[in-house]
Amino acid sequence: MKKTKTWIAIPLLFSVTGWAAADEMESYQADAAQAVQMLFQQLKERLGSAMGTGGPPHAIAACHEDAQKITEQVSAATGWTVGRTSLRLRNPENRPDAWERQVLAEFEARRVIGEPLQEIAYMEVVEEGGQERVRFMKVIPTGEVCLSCHGSDLSAEVRAQLDALYPEDQATGFQQGEIRGAFTLSRVK
């Protein structure tokens, strides 16, 4: 029978399988946090530039064209497989797997009881395909700027751009302070 030890660390929850030491998990946590920060910064810069150039419709187009490229670049630079996922998808290619769906549901439960969104993250060592993998997720909060493209009161231009680029979009109707989704990372242990 496989044993699982659970470590609670503020602001992160760990689940450690086998004999992994806490210091090893802290090292993975620091690496994962650095990869998340790198992805966040690059996406923020690209979308901010696009917003400044042509407003929200331009940012939607930039996200559509560049987000996956940026994600691949960060994956190559960090050694993590990085991405974004959500229970309410814009891009169906970002559909969560079963593990990610469970973690996203746990994140929502943690939000409901008042845990600050900036502190909600989770790491676990899991067995997948005969390999131990370190999996990490961190909440993407819905901020005020996000509402231009993910809120309830969307302009006709934004709606038209979303319809054109993301015909199956489910990622609108968010309010500030909700969980927009999560950064998701994975690597072989």
ABEGO torsion letter per residue (X at the ends): XBBBBBBBBOABBBBBBEABBAAAAAAAAAAAAAAAAAAAAAAAAAAAAAAAAAEAAAAAAAAAAAAAAAAAAAAAAAGBBBBBBBABBABAAABBBAAAAAAAAAAAAAAAAGBBAAABBBBBBBBBGGBBBBBBBBBBBBBAAAAAAABABBBAAAAAAAAAABAABAABGBBBGBBAEBBBBBBBX
